[in-house]
Amino acid sequence: MNDTEIIKLRHELHAKPELSNLEYETSKIIKRFLEKHHPTEIIENIGGTGIAAVYNYPKAGKTITIRCELDALPIQEDNQIPYKSTKKNVSHKCGHDGHMAIVASLANWLNQTAFESGKVILLFQPAEETGQGAERILNDEKYKKLKTDYVFALHNIPKEPLNSIIVMESGFSAEVQSFIVKLKGKKSHAAEPENGINPALCISEIISSISKLNIHNPEDKSFAILTPVHIHMGQKSYGISPENGELHYTTRTWSTEKMQELKETINNILTDVSKTHKVSYSLEWLEYFPASKNDKESNHYIRQAVQENDYSLIERNYPFKFGEDFGWYSKSYKTAMFGLGSGLSTPALHNADYDFPDEIISTGSSMFQSIISNILITKSK
């Protein structure tokens, strides 16, 4: 495929970002592009605003899904570039525009390559940033009917050498679960706090107790990070001792088992501490990202692709700490995700000055082409 064509697509997607579950125009842009490269079928509204291009080959065989993400982030872009985001406080700061360009670049290659058997699905998934999209895809009958065998994906990784491939054995990203604790005591005059139940000490003890659950060593299988992200109590009124308090946390582990253990421990802490301070509480779990797992066979195809393309391989001993809803696919299919180095000087993901480097599009595309070719049986037209 013409590099200029695919870079133009990436820049168009970058200029017109859309938040999770609102990727209507993004899907239309992708559809228009895919139609030019003659898939067997285009499936719309999959998992919400998702879109999939299906390429069927003559004989029954393995089915491979190559997945990318449609959504952008609620971040105002700082970059002064010709294709700067046209949406206020919305921009592609995780590189999903680049991931889409890589997967879209496979369309013409798939149309021109004669595989004897099998099927390839180019999946453009909505709502990755909220952890909702992949689960909805898996529950969508339109996707279930495709009966995929493998699901592959990549993520660009700033601060790693440009065009390097990052591989890890067990999994790509952490299990992430966020939660909200709401506390209710009793309001009183600030001069007479003894006539009420102020939740401040309860909040303090909860924070202290939860902090002891942290295991910061990423080499430890019991690794856990519990980060307080928001605290609210009372109001700016100096005559009132408040009754309500609220804590927001995000929790990260390497495994579902460890996460379940933490959830039980957190619930026990809240039960004991709230009882001690005579405060009632409610606990809400939200934004769940399952840990993504790298199936051994699928990982083999990634390593084989690195070798065939003579790319620089970086072996990583443990997953990335960020969440990725790709983990939902790991629950049902053979999966593997790899990192694609986006440059030592590239700003970090979710930074306002980040921009996906066009130079790595061809690398990602070549990796997926090799993976597909090594799974399906090829023959020349």
N, C-alpha and C positions, 0 to 999 in steps of 0.2 A: 504494500500500500504506500502511496505517496506520503512522505513524512509531513509535507506542508499541509496536506488535507487533514491529517489527524491532529496536528498541532493547532490548526484553525479550529477544529472541534473542541479541543481542550480549552482554548481561550474563550470560545463562545459559552461553554459551560461555566467557566470561571466568572464571566461577566454577569451571568444570570443565575446566581445561586438561590436555592430554596431550602427552607428548613424542613426538618423531619415531618413526614406525613403531608407535606404541601408541595411535593416535587412534580407538579403537573406539567409545567413547561419543560422541565428537565427531561421528563419521559417523552414528551413530544419531539424534542431535539434529537434524542437517542433514536426514536422510532424513524424519523426522517432519514437519519444516517444509515440505519440498518437496512431500510428498504432498498437502498442503492446497491446492496450487496447480497440480495436474493436469498435470504434464509428460507428453509422449508416452511417455516411458520413463525409468526410473531405473536406472542401472547401478551396481551395488555392487562392492566389492573390486577397483576399478580401480587398477592400480599399487600394490597392497597394500591399505591401508585407505581408499583414495580412493572418491569417489562422484561421479556425474555425472547431471545432469538434462538430458534431450534434448527440445527442442521442435521438432517437424517441422511444416512448412507445406505447402500443397497441391501446389505445383509444385517441380521440381528447381531448385536455385539454389545460391548461395554458402553455405558452412557456416562459422560463427563460433564459436570457443571463447572464453569469458570465464573466466579461471582465477584461483583464489585458493588459499590455503594452510590446512591443518588444524592444524599442529603449534604447540606452545608451546616455551618455553625452560626449562632447568634453573636458574631464578632464583627466590629467595624474594621474594614481593611485600611491599613496604613500605607500600603504600597502605591506609588505613583507609576502605574504601568498602563499601556494602551488598552488593556483588557480588564482594567480594574472593576471590581464589583459595582454594579449599578444599583444595588439594593442597600439601603441604609441599615447598618447593624447586622448584615448578613453577608457571609463570605466563605469561600472554600479554604479553610485553614487547617484541614486535616489531609488534603490531597485527594479527596474523592473525585474531583474533576480529572486529575491525572489517572486515577485508577479506572475511571470510566473510559478514558481515551485509550488506555492499554487494552482493555477488554474489547472495545469497539474496533480496535485495529485488527482483531482476529477475524472479523466478519469476512472481509474480502479474501483473506488467506483460506478460510474454511470453504468459501464458495469455489475457489480455484483448485483446492487440493482434493484428489480422488482417494478417499478412504474406502476400503472394501466393505467395512462393516462398522456398526456403532452409531452413536449419536453424540452431538456436542450441544450444550446449552450455554448461551451467553446470558448470564443473569444479572440484571441491574436492580439491586435491592433497595427499597426505601428504608428510612428510619433506623439507620445503624446507630446513630448518635444517642438515641433514647433506649436502645436495647430491645426495640419492639419488632423491627422489620423482619429479621430472620425467623423468629417464632411464627409470625404471620405467614411467611412464605411456606414454612413446613406444614402449616395447618390448612393451606390452600389446596383444594382438590386439583386445581390446574397444574400445580407443581407435583403433587403426589402421582398424578397420572404419567408423568415423564419418567418415573422410576430410575432416578439417577443412581449410579454406583459410586461415583467419586465427586467430591466438591473441593475445588482448589481456589485459593485466593492469595493475594499479596498485600502488603502495606509498605508504603515508603517510610524510611527511617532516617530522619535528619541526624547529623553528627556521626554518621557512618560513611565510609568512602563511597564516592559516586559510582554507581553501577555494581557495587558489591552485593552478594547474596547472603543473607543471614538465615541460618538454619539452626533449629534446635530439635532435640529428640522428642521430648515429652509433649510439649504444647507451645503455642505461640503467645498467648496472653492470659492474664489473670482472671480468676473468678471474681466478679465485682457485684456487691450488693449494697445498696444504700438504705438508710432507714431514718425515720423521724420519731422522736419521743416527745409526746405532749404531756405536760405535767399540770396538775390543778390542785392548788391549795385553797387558801381563803384570804380574801382581801381585807385589809384593815387600815386604820390611820397609821401613817409612818411613825407617829409619836408613840403608838401603842401596838407594836408588832406582835406582842404577846397575845393580842386578841384575834390574831389571824394566823395563817400558815403561809409563810413566805417560802417559795421553792428554791431560793438561792443556794442554801446549804445542800439541798438534795441534788441540785444540778452539779455543784462542786464535787460532791462525793461520787456521782455517776461518772463524771469526766475522769476523776482520779482512778476509779476502779477499772474503767474501760482502757485507760492508757496502759495498764499493766498487762493487757492481753497482746500488746504488740510484740512481734518477733521479726526484727528488721533484717536479719540475715537472709538474703535471697537463696542461698545455697541450702537452707534448712527446709525440709519438706513441710514443716509446720509453719512456714512463713505466713505472717499476717500483719497487715497495716490497717489500723482503724483511725481514720482522720476526721476530726470534727470540722465541719465546713460552715456551720451557721448556728448561732446561739441567739435566742431572743427571750427577754424577760421583762415584764412590766412596761412602763412608759416613762417619759420624761416629766414626771409629776412628783415633786418632792414631798408631797403630803400623803402619798399613798404607798403602802406596803403591798406589793403585787401578789396576785394569786396564781397567775399563769406563767409557764415557762416552756420553752421549746428548744430541742437539740436536734441537729441534723448531722449525720455521719455518712461516710462512705467507707466500705470495708473491702479489703482485697486479700485473696489467698491464692494458693496454687491449685487447690482441689475443692470439689463439691463437698467432700467429707469434712474437710477442715472448716469450710464455711458453715455447715450444719452444726458442727461442734460449737463454733463461735456464737451462732444464733441462740443456741440453748443457754450458753453462759451469759450472754447479754440479757436475755429474758430473766434469768435468775438474779442477776445484779439489780435489774430494775424492780423486780418483785421485793427483794430484801431492802433495798435503799428507800424505796417509796414507803414501805411499811414503817421503817424506822422514823421517817420524817412526817408520817401521816399525810402523805401526798398521794393522790390517785394519778394514774398514768395510762396512756394508750401508746401502742407501738405499731408503726406502719412500715412495712418493707416495700421498697420500690426500686425501679431501674436495675433489673437483674441482668447481668452479662455472664453466662456460663463460661467456665474455663475452656478455651479452645484446645483440642487435642490433635496431635500430629500422628496419624496412623502410620505404622512402620512401612507398609507397602507404599503409601502415598508419598511419604518422605523420601523413599528410595527414588521415585520418579523425579523429585525436585533435585536431589543430588546428581542424578544422571544428567539432568538438563544443565546444571552448572558445569559439569565436566565437558559435555558436548560443545557448549558455547565458550568454554575457556574463560569463565568469569571467576572473579576472586571470591572464594568461599570463606565466610566467617562462621565459626562454630560458637554458638552461645550455649552456656551451661544451664540457663533457666529462662523462663518466659519473660516477656515484657510486662511491666506492672500495670499498663493501661488495660481498660476493658475493650472487648471486641465481640459483637454479638454473633460472630462466626461460630462461637462455641455451641450455638443451638444446632448447627449442622452436625457437629461432632457427636451429638446424642443419637443420630439416626444413620449417618453415612460414614464411609471412609473419607477422612478429611486431612488436609495439610495446608498450612499457611506459611509463607516465607516473607522475610523482610528484604526490601530493595533499598540499598543505600542511596540516600538523596543528597549526599555531600556534607563534608565536614563543616562548611561555613553556612549551610542552610539553616535558617531560624527553626526553632523547635516547633513541633506540632501545636496547634491552637494558639500560637503567637500571632499578633496582629500583622506582623510583617512577613509571615511565612508565604511562600509561593512554591507550588510543585515545579520541579525542574523538568523542562521538556526533554532534556538529554537522556532521561532514563526510560522514556516511553518505549523505545525500541528494545531495550534490555528486558523489560517486563514482558513485552510481546513475544520475544524470542524464547524466553523461559516457558511460557504457556504453550507455544508451538511445539517445543520439544517434548513437554509433558504429554500433550495430546497425541503426538506422533508415536511416542513410545508405548502408549496404551492401546491405540487403535492400529489396525493393520493398514499399511499404506501401499499404494501403487500409483504410478504416474499416469496422467491422462494422455 
